[in-house]
Amino acid sequence: MMQTYFSYKKNQIQCPRKFVVVIVVVVVVVGVGMFVVLKFGVGMVIVIVVVVVVNPVFGIGDSCCLEVFKYNNKYLPYTLKDFWSFQYSNLISSKVRDDISKFIVAKALNITDRKFEYFDGHDLTSKEGIPIEVRSASYITPLGENPSKEIEFNIYKNGDTKKIYGFIYIFCLLSHRSKEGLDPLDINQWEFYVTTKSNLEKILNGNEKITLKKLILNNAIESEYENLYKDVIKLCLKEIRNNKR
């Protein structure tokens, strides 16, 4: 009985203290919030909420949430992630499809940090220093679907028909043939074909494009996603041996 009594009295004494603490915390949070709004704008409050609340609770906040647009030294309520959603929501456009194919290849080759190779010309550089070009094609475009069309890949960039930049070329085909069920993020819907620069130069014969059929007839390796890295290394070693002869 004594323990129960003292415990009861102790709880009665602590309740006001807890209440005071809660009031103080609320006042401090409101004060800080008002200061942030006046100093940095509403956008910064949203960023703080995302980083402090949304990220720990839902695990979706990442570094892009901190990359916020601003105007007149005040943060606006949209982030780099909002830009990506705006710019890249049409996954079947040729530009976005190309970027997705490069990302998929980079992940398959364990390339974690992509450096834009505008001056070097090629799309990706492997950890071993191999220059890699990635090309993509699909049976489906924003204009419609053509499941029977002959697949062909553009080889040159920006009309430059004088130079092939990559040592290895990886051709990515989004092979799903109808809009229903199409999902460029499903890697099972992609096919991968790998060849070398020297082989490509032999079979192009001055053309700016190459068909999938021609690639297959000229010994391009049809690879699986999990085997891309191994096939790239195998082709490189083979090419090096051939060049030494």
C-alpha positions in Angstrom: 0.0 0.0 0.0 2.8 2.4 0.8 4.5 1.9 -2.5 1.2 2.4 -4.3 0.6 5.6 -2.4 4.0 7.1 -3.0 3.9 6.1 -6.6 0.5 7.8 -6.9 1.7 10.9 -5.2 4.9 11.0 -7.4 2.8 10.9 -10.6 0.6 13.7 -9.3 3.6 15.8 -8.6 5.3 15.1 -12.1 2.2 15.9 -14.2 2.5 19.6 -13.9 6.2 19.4 -14.7 5.5 17.5 -17.8 2.9 19.9 -18.8 5.3 22.8 -18.3 7.9 21.1 -20.4 5.4 20.5 -23.2 4.4 24.1 -23.2 8.0 25.3 -23.3 8.8 22.9 -26.2 5.8 24.1 -28.1 6.7 27.8 -27.5 10.3 27.2 -28.6 9.2 25.3 -31.8 6.7 27.9 -32.7 9.2 30.7 -32.1 11.9 28.9 -34.2 9.3 28.3 -36.9 8.3 31.9 -37.1 12.0 33.0 -37.2 12.7 30.6 -40.0 9.7 31.8 -42.0 10.6 35.4 -41.6 14.3 34.8 -42.3 14.2 32.1 -45.0 10.6 31.8 -46.2 8.1 29.0 -46.1 10.1 26.8 -48.4 12.8 26.3 -45.7 10.1 25.2 -43.2 9.0 22.5 -45.6 12.6 21.3 -46.1 13.1 21.1 -42.3 9.9 19.1 -41.9 11.0 16.7 -44.7 14.5 16.2 -43.3 13.6 16.1 -39.6 10.2 14.3 -39.7 9.5 12.7 -43.1 13.0 11.1 -43.6 13.2 9.4 -40.2 9.6 8.2 -40.2 9.2 7.2 -43.9 12.9 6.9 -45.0 12.2 8.8 -48.2 14.2 12.0 -47.6 17.6 12.0 -49.1 20.3 14.5 -50.2 18.1 15.8 -53.0 15.6 17.1 -50.4 18.3 19.5 -49.2 18.8 20.9 -52.7 16.1 23.5 -52.8 15.4 26.3 -55.2 15.6 29.8 -53.8 14.7 33.3 -54.8 15.9 36.6 -53.2 17.8 34.5 -50.6 14.6 32.7 -49.6 14.0 29.0 -50.1 11.1 28.0 -52.3 8.8 25.0 -51.5 10.2 22.8 -54.3 13.3 20.7 -54.6 15.6 19.0 -57.0 13.4 16.0 -56.6 10.4 18.0 -57.8 12.4 19.0 -60.9 13.2 15.3 -61.6 9.5 14.4 -61.4 8.6 17.3 -63.7 11.3 16.6 -66.3 11.5 12.8 -66.3 7.9 11.6 -65.8 7.5 10.5 -69.4 9.6 7.3 -69.2 9.0 6.3 -72.9 10.4 9.4 -74.5 13.6 8.7 -76.3 15.6 11.2 -74.1 14.4 9.7 -70.8 14.7 6.1 -72.2 18.3 6.8 -73.1 19.0 8.1 -69.6 17.3 5.1 -68.0 19.4 2.7 -70.1 22.6 4.5 -69.1 21.6 4.3 -65.4 20.8 0.6 -65.7 24.1 -0.1 -67.4 26.0 2.0 -64.8 24.4 -0.1 -62.0 25.2 -3.4 -63.8 28.8 -2.3 -64.1 29.0 -1.0 -60.5 29.6 2.5 -61.6 28.5 4.5 -58.6 29.7 8.0 -59.6 28.9 9.1 -63.1 31.0 11.9 -64.4 29.6 13.6 -67.5 31.9 12.8 -70.3 31.0 15.6 -72.6 34.6 16.4 -73.4 35.8 12.9 -73.6 32.8 11.9 -75.7 31.8 8.6 -74.2 28.8 8.1 -71.8 30.4 6.0 -69.0 33.7 5.1 -67.7 34.1 1.7 -65.9 36.1 1.4 -62.7 38.8 -0.1 -64.8 38.9 3.0 -67.0 37.0 1.4 -70.0 35.2 4.1 -72.1 31.6 2.8 -72.7 28.9 4.1 -75.0 25.3 3.2 -74.4 22.5 3.3 -77.0 18.8 2.5 -76.6 15.8 1.7 -78.8 12.2 0.6 -78.2 9.2 -0.7 -80.1 7.1 2.0 -78.3 7.4 5.8 -78.5 5.1 8.5 -77.2 3.6 8.6 -80.7 2.5 5.0 -80.5 3.6 1.4 -80.7 5.0 -0.6 -83.6 5.7 -4.1 -82.4 6.8 -5.3 -85.9 9.2 -2.5 -86.7 12.9 -3.2 -87.3 14.9 -2.1 -84.4 17.9 0.2 -85.1 20.2 2.2 -83.0 21.8 5.6 -83.7 25.5 5.4 -83.4 26.8 9.0 -83.6 26.2 11.9 -81.4 25.0 15.3 -82.5 25.5 14.5 -86.2 29.2 13.7 -85.7 29.8 10.9 -88.2 33.6 11.0 -88.0 34.3 9.4 -84.6 33.2 6.4 -82.5 34.1 7.3 -78.9 33.6 4.2 -76.8 35.8 1.2 -76.6 32.8 -0.9 -75.7 29.2 -0.3 -77.0 26.2 -1.6 -75.1 22.9 -1.6 -77.0 19.8 -1.6 -74.8 16.5 -2.7 -76.2 13.3 -2.0 -74.3 11.7 -5.1 -75.8 8.1 -4.9 -74.4 5.9 -4.5 -77.5 2.7 -2.8 -76.2 2.0 0.1 -74.0 -0.1 -2.1 -71.7 2.3 -3.5 -69.1 5.2 -1.4 -70.3 7.6 -0.6 -67.5 11.1 0.8 -68.3 12.0 0.3 -64.7 11.5 -3.4 -65.0 14.9 -4.6 -66.1 13.3 -7.9 -67.3 11.8 -5.9 -70.1 15.3 -4.9 -71.4 17.7 -6.8 -73.7 21.4 -6.0 -73.8 23.8 -6.5 -76.7 27.5 -5.8 -76.3 30.2 -5.3 -78.9 33.5 -3.5 -79.4 34.5 -0.3 -81.2 36.5 -2.2 -83.8 33.7 -4.6 -84.6 31.3 -1.8 -84.9 33.6 0.1 -87.3 33.8 -2.9 -89.6 30.0 -3.4 -89.9 28.8 0.2 -90.0 30.3 0.8 -93.4 29.6 4.6 -93.2 26.1 4.3 -92.0 24.8 6.4 -89.1 22.6 3.6 -87.7 22.8 -0.1 -87.2 20.0 -2.6 -87.0 19.6 -5.1 -84.2 19.6 -7.9 -86.8 23.0 -6.7 -88.1 24.5 -6.6 -84.6 23.4 -10.1 -83.9 24.7 -11.4 -87.3 28.1 -9.8 -86.5 28.8 -11.4 -83.2 27.4 -8.9 -80.7 27.0 -10.7 -77.4 23.5 -10.9 -76.1 23.9 -10.4 -72.4 21.8 -10.6 -69.3 21.7 -7.8 -66.8 23.6 -9.8 -64.2 26.3 -10.8 -66.8 26.9 -7.3 -68.3 30.0 -6.6 -66.3 31.5 -10.0 -67.0 30.8 -9.7 -70.7 32.3 -6.3 -70.9 35.5 -7.4 -69.3 35.6 -10.6 -71.5 35.3 -8.5 -74.7 37.9 -6.0 -73.5 40.4 -8.8 -72.8 39.7 -10.4 -76.2 40.2 -7.1 -77.9 43.5 -6.5 -76.2 44.7 -9.9 -77.2 43.7 -9.3 -80.8 45.5 -6.0 -80.9 48.7 -7.6 -79.7 48.8 -10.0 -82.6 
